[in-house]
Amino acid sequence: MSTENAATFDCPECDVTAPSTSVPYDSLGYVVCPVCGYAGTPSAGGSPSLEGPPSAGD
């Protein structure tokens, strides 16, 4: 008995569910919703600081 679980994409914006093989990706490899155009990019909250790493004197 074999079970096949296909990977799916669940859009957080419009609640569409689609097989991951039919969902397009942008040039950076992030998923793009085929219905509403939502782009699954990383949030800005976890991005590194532009000032660079803290120095030893900080």
NULUM-684551 format. One record per residue: x, y, z of N, C-alpha, C in turn; residue in one letter. Coordinates in steps of 0.02 Angstrom, whole numbers, plus 50000, padded with zeros to 5 digits. Example, Ala and Ser with C-alpha at 12.3 -4.5 7.8 and 13.67 -1.06 7.14 Angstrom:
BEGIN
<node n_east="50660" n_north="49716" n_up="50390" ca_east="50615" ca_north="49775" ca_up="50390" c_east="50660" c_north="49835" c_up="50390" r="a"/>
<node n_east="50642" n_north="49888" n_up="50354" ca_east="50684" ca_north="49947" ca_up="50357" c_east="50645" c_north="50002" c_up="50394" r="s"/>
This chain:
BEGIN
<node n_east="50042" n_north="49941" n_up="50000" ca_east="50000" ca_north="50000" ca_up="50000" c_east="50044" c_north="50062" c_up="50000" r="m"/>
<node n_east="50038" n_north="50103" n_up="49949" ca_east="50078" ca_north="50164" ca_up="49947" c_east="50034" c_north="50225" c_up="49953" r="s"/>
<node n_east="50061" n_north="50275" n_up="49985" ca_east="50025" ca_north="50338" ca_up="49994" c_east="50068" c_north="50392" c_up="49963" r="t"/>
<node n_east="50037" n_north="50433" n_up="49922" ca_east="50072" ca_north="50488" ca_up="49890" c_east="50043" c_north="50553" c_up="49914" r="e"/>
<node n_east="50085" n_north="50593" n_up="49947" ca_east="50064" ca_north="50659" ca_up="49971" c_east="50099" c_north="50711" c_up="49929" r="n"/>
<node n_east="50061" n_north="50744" n_up="49887" ca_east="50089" ca_north="50796" ca_up="49844" c_east="50100" c_north="50860" c_up="49884" r="a"/>
<node n_east="50155" n_north="50893" n_up="49871" ca_east="50169" ca_north="50957" ca_up="49904" c_east="50122" c_north="51010" c_up="49875" r="a"/>
<node n_east="50096" n_north="51053" n_up="49919" ca_east="50050" ca_north="51105" ca_up="49897" c_east="50074" c_north="51173" c_up="49921" r="t"/>
<node n_east="50052" n_north="51225" n_up="49886" ca_east="50063" ca_north="51294" ca_up="49905" c_east="49998" c_north="51321" c_up="49933" r="f"/>
<node n_east="50000" n_north="51350" n_up="49993" ca_east="49942" ca_north="51381" ca_up="50025" c_east="49955" c_north="51455" c_up="50031" r="d"/>
<node n_east="49920" n_north="51496" n_up="49992" ca_east="49931" ca_north="51568" ca_up="49993" c_east="49902" c_north="51599" c_up="50057" r="c"/>
<node n_east="49942" n_north="51638" n_up="50093" ca_east="49917" ca_north="51671" ca_up="50154" c_east="49872" c_north="51731" c_up="50139" r="p"/>
<node n_east="49872" n_north="51756" n_up="50078" ca_east="49833" ca_north="51814" ca_up="50060" c_east="49763" c_north="51796" c_up="50036" r="e"/>
<node n_east="49758" n_north="51749" n_up="49990" ca_east="49692" ca_north="51735" ca_up="49960" c_east="49667" c_north="51664" c_up="49975" r="c"/>
<node n_east="49703" n_north="51626" n_up="50015" ca_east="49683" ca_north="51559" ca_up="50038" c_east="49677" c_north="51508" c_up="49982" r="d"/>
<node n_east="49709" n_north="51518" n_up="49925" ca_east="49708" ca_north="51468" ca_up="49871" c_east="49758" c_north="51413" c_up="49889" r="v"/>
<node n_east="49742" n_north="51352" n_up="49871" ca_east="49786" ca_north="51295" ca_up="49878" c_east="49798" c_north="51267" c_up="49809" r="t"/>
<node n_east="49862" n_north="51260" n_up="49791" ca_east="49880" ca_north="51235" ca_up="49725" c_east="49939" c_north="51187" c_up="49731" r="a"/>
<node n_east="49945" n_north="51140" n_up="49686" ca_east="50003" ca_north="51096" ca_up="49686" c_east="50067" c_north="51138" c_up="49676" r="p"/>
<node n_east="50118" n_north="51123" n_up="49715" ca_east="50179" ca_north="51164" ca_up="49711" c_east="50212" c_north="51162" c_up="49643" r="s"/>
<node n_east="50199" n_north="51109" n_up="49605" ca_east="50229" ca_north="51104" ca_up="49538" c_east="50197" c_north="51152" c_up="49488" r="t"/>
<node n_east="50138" n_north="51179" n_up="49504" ca_east="50104" ca_north="51225" ca_up="49458" c_east="50110" c_north="51298" c_up="49479" r="s"/>
<node n_east="50148" n_north="51312" n_up="49532" ca_east="50154" ca_north="51380" ca_up="49557" c_east="50219" c_north="51411" c_up="49530" r="v"/>
<node n_east="50215" n_north="51472" n_up="49502" ca_east="50276" ca_north="51503" ca_up="49475" c_east="50320" c_north="51532" c_up="49530" r="p"/>
<node n_east="50383" n_north="51542" n_up="49514" ca_east="50432" ca_north="51571" ca_up="49559" c_east="50463" c_north="51632" c_up="49525" r="y"/>
<node n_east="50483" n_north="51682" n_up="49566" ca_east="50515" ca_north="51741" ca_up="49537" c_east="50589" c_north="51727" c_up="49523" r="d"/>
<node n_east="50625" n_north="51777" n_up="49500" ca_east="50695" ca_north="51767" ca_up="49480" c_east="50741" c_north="51750" c_up="49539" r="s"/>
<node n_east="50720" n_north="51765" n_up="49600" ca_east="50759" ca_north="51749" ca_up="49659" c_east="50739" c_north="51682" c_up="49690" r="l"/>
<node n_east="50688" n_north="51650" n_up="49662" ca_east="50666" ca_north="51585" ca_up="49686" c_east="50610" c_north="51587" c_up="49737" r="g"/>
<node n_east="50579" n_north="51645" n_up="49747" ca_east="50524" ca_north="51650" ca_up="49794" c_east="50458" c_north="51634" c_up="49758" r="y"/>
<node n_east="50414" n_north="51601" n_up="49793" ca_east="50350" ca_north="51581" ca_up="49764" c_east="50305" c_north="51641" c_up="49750" r="v"/>
<node n_east="50266" n_north="51637" n_up="49695" ca_east="50219" ca_north="51690" ca_up="49676" c_east="50151" c_north="51657" c_up="49668" r="v"/>
<node n_east="50101" n_north="51682" n_up="49703" ca_east="50033" ca_north="51653" ca_up="49699" c_east="50006" c_north="51663" c_up="49629" r="c"/>
<node n_east="49980" n_north="51609" n_up="49598" ca_east="49953" ca_north="51614" ca_up="49530" c_east="49886" c_north="51651" c_up="49527" r="p"/>
<node n_east="49853" n_north="51662" n_up="49584" ca_east="49788" ca_north="51695" ca_up="49585" c_east="49794" c_north="51769" c_up="49601" r="v"/>
<node n_east="49826" n_north="51786" n_up="49658" ca_east="49827" ca_north="51856" ca_up="49680" c_east="49895" c_north="51890" c_up="49670" r="c"/>
<node n_east="49947" n_north="51852" n_up="49654" ca_east="50013" ca_north="51882" ca_up="49642" c_east="50055" c_north="51891" c_up="49705" r="g"/>
<node n_east="50032" n_north="51865" n_up="49762" ca_east="50070" ca_north="51869" ca_up="49824" c_east="50140" c_north="51839" c_up="49813" r="y"/>
<node n_east="50191" n_north="51874" n_up="49835" ca_east="50260" ca_north="51850" ca_up="49829" c_east="50286" c_north="51831" c_up="49899" r="a"/>
<node n_east="50306" n_north="51770" n_up="49908" ca_east="50329" ca_north="51745" ca_up="49972" c_east="50401" c_north="51764" c_up="49986" r="g"/>
<node n_east="50414" n_north="51828" n_up="49996" ca_east="50482" ca_north="51851" ca_up="50011" c_east="50493" c_north="51854" c_up="50086" r="t"/>
<node n_east="50556" n_north="51853" n_up="50108" ca_east="50569" ca_north="51857" ca_up="50180" c_east="50546" c_north="51923" c_up="50209" r="p"/>
<node n_east="50528" n_north="51923" n_up="50273" ca_east="50507" ca_north="51985" ca_up="50305" c_east="50567" c_north="52029" c_up="50320" r="s"/>
<node n_east="50556" n_north="52094" n_up="50325" ca_east="50610" ca_north="52141" ca_up="50337" c_east="50634" c_north="52139" c_up="50409" r="a"/>
<node n_east="50596" n_north="52111" n_up="50455" ca_east="50615" ca_north="52109" ca_up="50525" c_east="50678" c_north="52070" c_up="50539" r="g"/>
<node n_east="50695" n_north="52021" n_up="50499" ca_east="50754" ca_north="51980" ca_up="50513" c_east="50813" c_north="51998" c_up="50470" r="g"/>
<node n_east="50810" n_north="52054" n_up="50435" ca_east="50866" ca_north="52072" ca_up="50391" c_east="50924" c_north="52102" c_up="50431" r="s"/>
<node n_east="50985" n_north="52092" n_up="50408" ca_east="51042" ca_north="52118" ca_up="50445" c_east="51046" c_north="52194" c_up="50442" r="p"/>
<node n_east="51079" n_north="52223" n_up="50490" ca_east="51086" ca_north="52296" ca_up="50494" c_east="51133" c_north="52320" c_up="50440" r="s"/>
<node n_east="51120" n_north="52379" n_up="50412" ca_east="51163" ca_north="52408" ca_up="50362" c_east="51226" c_north="52438" c_up="50393" r="l"/>
<node n_east="51227" n_north="52447" n_up="50459" ca_east="51284" ca_north="52476" ca_up="50493" c_east="51341" c_north="52427" c_up="50499" r="e"/>
<node n_east="51329" n_north="52364" n_up="50489" ca_east="51381" ca_north="52313" ca_up="50496" c_east="51381" c_north="52282" c_up="50565" r="g"/>
<node n_east="51427" n_north="52236" n_up="50577" ca_east="51429" ca_north="52203" ca_up="50642" c_east="51454" c_north="52250" c_up="50697" r="p"/>
<node n_east="51434" n_north="52237" n_up="50758" ca_east="51457" ca_north="52281" ca_up="50813" c_east="51533" c_north="52272" c_up="50823" r="p"/>
<node n_east="51566" n_north="52326" n_up="50842" ca_east="51637" ca_north="52323" ca_up="50853" c_east="51651" c_north="52300" c_up="50925" r="s"/>
<node n_east="51712" n_north="52283" n_up="50940" ca_east="51731" ca_north="52259" ca_up="51007" c_east="51722" c_north="52314" c_up="51059" r="a"/>
<node n_east="51725" n_north="52377" n_up="51039" ca_east="51719" ca_north="52432" ca_up="51086" c_east="51647" c_north="52451" c_up="51103" r="g"/>
<node n_east="51598" n_north="52419" n_up="51071" ca_east="51528" ca_north="52437" ca_up="51083" c_east="51504" c_north="52411" c_up="51149" r="d"/>
